Amino acid sequence: MIGFMVAKLNTYFQTKNTDMDILTLGWVTILALFTWSIAMVVWGRNGF
């Protein structure tokens, strides 16, 4: 799953300019951390 996402991002980055790469990478990082934190809270509370 992660490898697939990285491959998609790599092909996406190759079609964009550098400024969009940095901005997109920033948003992807923020969303990934947000998702990870929610997943850890749910896991910690045995919500799965």
PDB file of N, CA, C and O in Angstrom:
ATOM      1  N   MET A   1       0.835  -1.202   0.000  1.00  0.00           N
ATOM      2  CA  MET A   1       0.000   0.000   0.000  1.00  0.00           C
ATOM      3  C   MET A   1       0.879   1.264   0.000  1.00  0.00           C
ATOM      4  O   MET A   1       0.695   2.160  -0.824  1.00  0.00           O
ATOM      5  N   ILE A   2       1.837   1.316   0.942  1.00  0.00           N
ATOM      6  CA  ILE A   2       2.710   2.495   1.019  1.00  0.00           C
ATOM      7  C   ILE A   2       3.548   2.609  -0.256  1.00  0.00           C
ATOM      8  O   ILE A   2       3.702   3.697  -0.812  1.00  0.00           O
ATOM      9  N   GLY A   3       4.095   1.461  -0.719  1.00  0.00           N
ATOM     10  CA  GLY A   3       4.898   1.482  -1.934  1.00  0.00           C
ATOM     11  C   GLY A   3       4.099   1.968  -3.129  1.00  0.00           C
ATOM     12  O   GLY A   3       4.619   2.696  -3.975  1.00  0.00           O
ATOM     13  N   PHE A   4       2.839   1.570  -3.200  1.00  0.00           N
ATOM     14  CA  PHE A   4       1.969   2.018  -4.295  1.00  0.00           C
ATOM     15  C   PHE A   4       1.783   3.521  -4.241  1.00  0.00           C
ATOM     16  O   PHE A   4       1.846   4.198  -5.267  1.00  0.00           O
ATOM     17  N   MET A   5       1.549   4.052  -3.025  1.00  0.00           N
ATOM     18  CA  MET A   5       1.365   5.492  -2.876  1.00  0.00           C
ATOM     19  C   MET A   5       2.629   6.244  -3.261  1.00  0.00           C
ATOM     20  O   MET A   5       2.558   7.281  -3.921  1.00  0.00           O
ATOM     21  N   VAL A   6       3.798   5.723  -2.849  1.00  0.00           N
ATOM     22  CA  VAL A   6       5.062   6.382  -3.187  1.00  0.00           C
ATOM     23  C   VAL A   6       5.271   6.382  -4.698  1.00  0.00           C
ATOM     24  O   VAL A   6       5.704   7.384  -5.266  1.00  0.00           O
ATOM     25  N   ALA A   7       4.964   5.262  -5.349  1.00  0.00           N
ATOM     26  CA  ALA A   7       5.117   5.188  -6.800  1.00  0.00           C
ATOM     27  C   ALA A   7       4.188   6.193  -7.485  1.00  0.00           C
ATOM     28  O   ALA A   7       4.589   6.861  -8.439  1.00  0.00           O
ATOM     29  N   LYS A   8       2.944   6.299  -6.997  1.00  0.00           N
ATOM     30  CA  LYS A   8       2.012   7.277  -7.567  1.00  0.00           C
ATOM     31  C   LYS A   8       2.542   8.690  -7.376  1.00  0.00           C
ATOM     32  O   LYS A   8       2.486   9.506  -8.296  1.00  0.00           O
ATOM     33  N   LEU A   9       3.060   8.985  -6.176  1.00  0.00           N
ATOM     34  CA  LEU A   9       3.583  10.325  -5.912  1.00  0.00           C
ATOM     35  C   LEU A   9       4.793  10.621  -6.787  1.00  0.00           C
ATOM     36  O   LEU A   9       4.932  11.739  -7.282  1.00  0.00           O
ATOM     37  N   ASN A  10       5.668   9.643  -6.986  1.00  0.00           N
ATOM     38  CA  ASN A  10       6.850   9.859  -7.818  1.00  0.00           C
ATOM     39  C   ASN A  10       6.448  10.190  -9.248  1.00  0.00           C
ATOM     40  O   ASN A  10       7.005  11.116  -9.838  1.00  0.00           O
ATOM     41  N   THR A  11       5.501   9.462  -9.817  1.00  0.00           N
ATOM     42  CA  THR A  11       5.068   9.759 -11.182  1.00  0.00           C
ATOM     43  C   THR A  11       4.354  11.109 -11.230  1.00  0.00           C
ATOM     44  O   THR A  11       4.466  11.828 -12.223  1.00  0.00           O
ATOM     45  N   TYR A  12       3.617  11.464 -10.163  1.00  0.00           N
ATOM     46  CA  TYR A  12       2.941  12.756 -10.108  1.00  0.00           C
ATOM     47  C   TYR A  12       3.959  13.886 -10.050  1.00  0.00           C
ATOM     48  O   TYR A  12       3.811  14.897 -10.737  1.00  0.00           O
ATOM     49  N   PHE A  13       5.005  13.712  -9.220  1.00  0.00           N
ATOM     50  CA  PHE A  13       6.018  14.752  -9.082  1.00  0.00           C
ATOM     51  C   PHE A  13       6.766  14.978 -10.380  1.00  0.00           C
ATOM     52  O   PHE A  13       7.172  16.105 -10.663  1.00  0.00           O
ATOM     53  N   GLN A  14       6.960  13.940 -11.176  1.00  0.00           N
ATOM     54  CA  GLN A  14       7.718  14.077 -12.402  1.00  0.00           C
ATOM     55  C   GLN A  14       6.981  14.936 -13.432  1.00  0.00           C
ATOM     56  O   GLN A  14       7.606  15.457 -14.356  1.00  0.00           O
ATOM     57  N   THR A  15       5.666  15.089 -13.288  1.00  0.00           N
ATOM     58  CA  THR A  15       4.904  15.876 -14.250  1.00  0.00           C
ATOM     59  C   THR A  15       4.677  17.304 -13.777  1.00  0.00           C
ATOM     60  O   THR A  15       4.103  18.105 -14.514  1.00  0.00           O
ATOM     61  N   LYS A  16       5.119  17.649 -12.547  1.00  0.00           N
ATOM     62  CA  LYS A  16       4.879  18.990 -12.008  1.00  0.00           C
ATOM     63  C   LYS A  16       6.191  19.744 -11.856  1.00  0.00           C
ATOM     64  O   LYS A  16       7.269  19.160 -11.959  1.00  0.00           O
ATOM     65  N   ASN A  17       6.089  21.047 -11.609  1.00  0.00           N
ATOM     66  CA  ASN A  17       7.298  21.829 -11.366  1.00  0.00           C
ATOM     67  C   ASN A  17       7.714  21.716  -9.896  1.00  0.00           C
ATOM     68  O   ASN A  17       6.998  21.137  -9.080  1.00  0.00           O
ATOM     69  N   THR A  18       8.870  22.274  -9.579  1.00  0.00           N
ATOM     70  CA  THR A  18       9.452  22.063  -8.254  1.00  0.00           C
ATOM     71  C   THR A  18       8.618  22.707  -7.155  1.00  0.00           C
ATOM     72  O   THR A  18       8.486  22.134  -6.074  1.00  0.00           O
ATOM     73  N   ASP A  19       8.057  23.877  -7.404  1.00  0.00           N
ATOM     74  CA  ASP A  19       7.267  24.547  -6.366  1.00  0.00           C
ATOM     75  C   ASP A  19       6.059  23.707  -5.966  1.00  0.00           C
ATOM     76  O   ASP A  19       5.758  23.561  -4.781  1.00  0.00           O
ATOM     77  N   MET A  20       5.372  23.157  -6.964  1.00  0.00           N
ATOM     78  CA  MET A  20       4.227  22.308  -6.653  1.00  0.00           C
ATOM     79  C   MET A  20       4.675  21.042  -5.934  1.00  0.00           C
ATOM     80  O   MET A  20       3.943  20.521  -5.093  1.00  0.00           O
ATOM     81  N   ASP A  21       5.869  20.539  -6.253  1.00  0.00           N
ATOM     82  CA  ASP A  21       6.379  19.360  -5.557  1.00  0.00           C
ATOM     83  C   ASP A  21       6.478  19.631  -4.066  1.00  0.00           C
ATOM     84  O   ASP A  21       6.032  18.821  -3.254  1.00  0.00           O
ATOM     85  N   ILE A  22       7.058  20.757  -3.706  1.00  0.00           N
ATOM     86  CA  ILE A  22       7.277  21.072  -2.294  1.00  0.00           C
ATOM     87  C   ILE A  22       5.940  21.277  -1.591  1.00  0.00           C
ATOM     88  O   ILE A  22       5.727  20.762  -0.494  1.00  0.00           O
ATOM     89  N   LEU A  23       5.049  22.021  -2.214  1.00  0.00           N
ATOM     90  CA  LEU A  23       3.737  22.260  -1.601  1.00  0.00           C
ATOM     91  C   LEU A  23       2.966  20.960  -1.441  1.00  0.00           C
ATOM     92  O   LEU A  23       2.383  20.703  -0.388  1.00  0.00           O
ATOM     93  N   THR A  24       2.963  20.142  -2.486  1.00  0.00           N
ATOM     94  CA  THR A  24       2.226  18.882  -2.433  1.00  0.00           C
ATOM     95  C   THR A  24       2.833  17.958  -1.382  1.00  0.00           C
ATOM     96  O   THR A  24       2.109  17.296  -0.639  1.00  0.00           O
ATOM     97  N   LEU A  25       4.151  17.914  -1.323  1.00  0.00           N
ATOM     98  CA  LEU A  25       4.810  17.079  -0.328  1.00  0.00           C
ATOM     99  C   LEU A  25       4.454  17.541   1.081  1.00  0.00           C
ATOM    100  O   LEU A  25       4.260  16.719   1.976  1.00  0.00           O
ATOM    101  N   GLY A  26       4.370  18.836   1.276  1.00  0.00           N
ATOM    102  CA  GLY A  26       3.958  19.369   2.575  1.00  0.00           C
ATOM    103  C   GLY A  26       2.560  18.935   2.954  1.00  0.00           C
ATOM    104  O   GLY A  26       2.331  18.488   4.078  1.00  0.00           O
ATOM    105  N   TRP A  27       1.613  19.062   2.024  1.00  0.00           N
ATOM    106  CA  TRP A  27       0.238  18.656   2.302  1.00  0.00           C
ATOM    107  C   TRP A  27       0.147  17.154   2.529  1.00  0.00           C
ATOM    108  O   TRP A  27      -0.569  16.708   3.425  1.00  0.00           O
ATOM    109  N   VAL A  28       0.862  16.367   1.729  1.00  0.00           N
ATOM    110  CA  VAL A  28       0.846  14.919   1.911  1.00  0.00           C
ATOM    111  C   VAL A  28       1.384  14.559   3.288  1.00  0.00           C
ATOM    112  O   VAL A  28       0.842  13.679   3.957  1.00  0.00           O
ATOM    113  N   THR A  29       2.440  15.227   3.711  1.00  0.00           N
ATOM    114  CA  THR A  29       3.017  14.957   5.027  1.00  0.00           C
ATOM    115  C   THR A  29       2.028  15.297   6.134  1.00  0.00           C
ATOM    116  O   THR A  29       1.858  14.522   7.075  1.00  0.00           O
ATOM    117  N   ILE A  30       1.373  16.454   6.028  1.00  0.00           N
ATOM    118  CA  ILE A  30       0.399  16.859   7.048  1.00  0.00           C
ATOM    119  C   ILE A  30      -0.757  15.865   7.117  1.00  0.00           C
ATOM    120  O   ILE A  30      -1.160  15.450   8.203  1.00  0.00           O
ATOM    121  N   LEU A  31      -1.288  15.484   5.954  1.00  0.00           N
ATOM    122  CA  LEU A  31      -2.408  14.550   5.941  1.00  0.00           C
ATOM    123  C   LEU A  31      -2.000  13.180   6.458  1.00  0.00           C
ATOM    124  O   LEU A  31      -2.772  12.523   7.157  1.00  0.00           O
ATOM    125  N   ALA A  32      -0.782  12.744   6.118  1.00  0.00           N
ATOM    126  CA  ALA A  32      -0.308  11.445   6.587  1.00  0.00           C
ATOM    127  C   ALA A  32      -0.150  11.455   8.110  1.00  0.00           C
ATOM    128  O   ALA A  32      -0.540  10.496   8.776  1.00  0.00           O
ATOM    129  N   LEU A  33       0.417  12.528   8.664  1.00  0.00           N
ATOM    130  CA  LEU A  33       0.572  12.610  10.117  1.00  0.00           C
ATOM    131  C   LEU A  33      -0.794  12.651  10.809  1.00  0.00           C
ATOM    132  O   LEU A  33      -0.987  12.018  11.847  1.00  0.00           O
ATOM    133  N   PHE A  34      -1.735  13.396  10.233  1.00  0.00           N
ATOM    134  CA  PHE A  34      -3.083  13.475  10.792  1.00  0.00           C
ATOM    135  C   PHE A  34      -3.744  12.096  10.807  1.00  0.00           C
ATOM    136  O   PHE A  34      -4.321  11.682  11.813  1.00  0.00           O
ATOM    137  N   THR A  35      -3.649  11.392   9.677  1.00  0.00           N
ATOM    138  CA  THR A  35      -4.224  10.049   9.574  1.00  0.00           C
ATOM    139  C   THR A  35      -3.540   9.100  10.549  1.00  0.00           C
ATOM    140  O   THR A  35      -4.205   8.300  11.206  1.00  0.00           O
ATOM    141  N   TRP A  36      -2.213   9.184  10.646  1.00  0.00           N
ATOM    142  CA  TRP A  36      -1.453   8.315  11.548  1.00  0.00           C
ATOM    143  C   TRP A  36      -1.856   8.565  13.006  1.00  0.00           C
ATOM    144  O   TRP A  36      -2.016   7.618  13.776  1.00  0.00           O
ATOM    145  N   SER A  37      -2.019   9.834  13.381  1.00  0.00           N
ATOM    146  CA  SER A  37      -2.371  10.135  14.766  1.00  0.00           C
ATOM    147  C   SER A  37      -3.755   9.599  15.100  1.00  0.00           C
ATOM    148  O   SER A  37      -3.961   9.063  16.189  1.00  0.00           O
ATOM    149  N   ILE A  38      -4.703   9.735  14.187  1.00  0.00           N
ATOM    150  CA  ILE A  38      -6.034   9.187  14.421  1.00  0.00           C
ATOM    151  C   ILE A  38      -5.971   7.670  14.527  1.00  0.00           C
ATOM    152  O   ILE A  38      -6.614   7.074  15.390  1.00  0.00           O
ATOM    153  N   ALA A  39      -5.191   7.047  13.642  1.00  0.00           N
ATOM    154  CA  ALA A  39      -5.060   5.589  13.686  1.00  0.00           C
ATOM    155  C   ALA A  39      -4.469   5.143  15.019  1.00  0.00           C
ATOM    156  O   ALA A  39      -4.912   4.142  15.583  1.00  0.00           O
ATOM    157  N   MET A  40      -3.478   5.867  15.530  1.00  0.00           N
ATOM    158  CA  MET A  40      -2.854   5.496  16.810  1.00  0.00           C
ATOM    159  C   MET A  40      -3.835   5.658  17.968  1.00  0.00           C
ATOM    160  O   MET A  40      -3.847   4.841  18.888  1.00  0.00           O
ATOM    161  N   VAL A  41      -4.663   6.715  17.927  1.00  0.00           N
ATOM    162  CA  VAL A  41      -5.670   6.910  18.978  1.00  0.00           C
ATOM    163  C   VAL A  41      -6.680   5.763  18.945  1.00  0.00           C
ATOM    164  O   VAL A  41      -7.020   5.195  19.983  1.00  0.00           O
ATOM    165  N   VAL A  42      -7.151   5.429  17.749  1.00  0.00           N
ATOM    166  CA  VAL A  42      -8.138   4.355  17.630  1.00  0.00           C
ATOM    167  C   VAL A  42      -7.531   3.030  18.080  1.00  0.00           C
ATOM    168  O   VAL A  42      -8.178   2.252  18.781  1.00  0.00           O
ATOM    169  N   TRP A  43      -6.288   2.776  17.676  1.00  0.00           N
ATOM    170  CA  TRP A  43      -5.611   1.541  18.052  1.00  0.00           C
ATOM    171  C   TRP A  43      -5.389   1.483  19.573  1.00  0.00           C
ATOM    172  O   TRP A  43      -5.573   0.439  20.198  1.00  0.00           O
ATOM    173  N   GLY A  44      -4.994   2.614  20.151  1.00  0.00           N
ATOM    174  CA  GLY A  44      -4.752   2.674  21.584  1.00  0.00           C
ATOM    175  C   GLY A  44      -6.014   2.410  22.393  1.00  0.00           C
ATOM    176  O   GLY A  44      -5.958   1.845  23.485  1.00  0.00           O
ATOM    177  N   ARG A  45      -7.151   2.824  21.846  1.00  0.00           N
ATOM    178  CA  ARG A  45      -8.416   2.593  22.529  1.00  0.00           C
ATOM    179  C   ARG A  45      -9.052   1.284  22.113  1.00  0.00           C
ATOM    180  O   ARG A  45     -10.205   1.021  22.454  1.00  0.00           O
ATOM    181  N   ASN A  46      -8.318   0.455  21.379  1.00  0.00           N
ATOM    182  CA  ASN A  46      -8.795  -0.839  20.899  1.00  0.00           C
ATOM    183  C   ASN A  46     -10.088  -0.686  20.091  1.00  0.00           C
ATOM    184  O   ASN A  46     -11.028  -1.466  20.245  1.00  0.00           O
ATOM    185  N   GLY A  47     -10.115   0.329  19.232  1.00  0.00           N
ATOM    186  CA  GLY A  47     -11.309   0.620  18.463  1.00  0.00           C
ATOM    187  C   GLY A  47     -11.421  -0.187  17.171  1.00  0.00           C
ATOM    188  O   GLY A  47     -12.457  -0.166  16.507  1.00  0.00           O
ATOM    189  N   PHE A  48     -10.356  -0.894  16.822  1.00  0.00           N
ATOM    190  CA  PHE A  48     -10.420  -1.705  15.606  1.00  0.00           C
ATOM    191  C   PHE A  48     -11.213  -2.960  15.875  1.00  0.00           C
ATOM    192  O   PHE A  48     -11.388  -3.784  14.977  1.00  0.00           O
TER     193      PHE A  48
END
